Amino acid sequence: MRAAALLLLAEQPRHGYDLIQEIRERSEEMWTPSPGSVYPVLQQLEDEGLVEFERVDGRKTASLTAAGRTFVEENADELGIPWATAKAGSEGVHELGHALRSLMGAFRQVTSDGTPEQRRQAAALLDDTRRQLYRVLAGDDA
């Protein structure tokens, strides 16, 4: 989060929500940091003298100080491209996420419209699916 904030603030001043959205977009939705991870990092960067805040359109907006700009320039290799790292190794994650969202839709429908017996059947299916997922991870073809 620290590297991402520094790199994005080197481009332009941003508020916390803008940082979250930009990281999400650049990582192709593989990484959406929470406010609970963004704001403490911004505070830490301010404490280190790398970031300063001002109110812009009613929002607390962060920008790099001169020391912050120097830090980013001198440490560009170490900072890397954090959103690219979030995308690395994510092959199949979109498909898996889509499958889970579809499952959740069916779950909600069984929960709201199913009979008690249908809910018991659905619970058994979900339990079996959980076991099967662990078998996939274990490489168990049985």
Helices and strands as residue ranges (DSSP letters): H 2-11, E 14-15, H 16-26, H 35-47, E 51-56, E 59-64, H 66-74, H 76-79, H 82-87, H 93-113, H 116-138
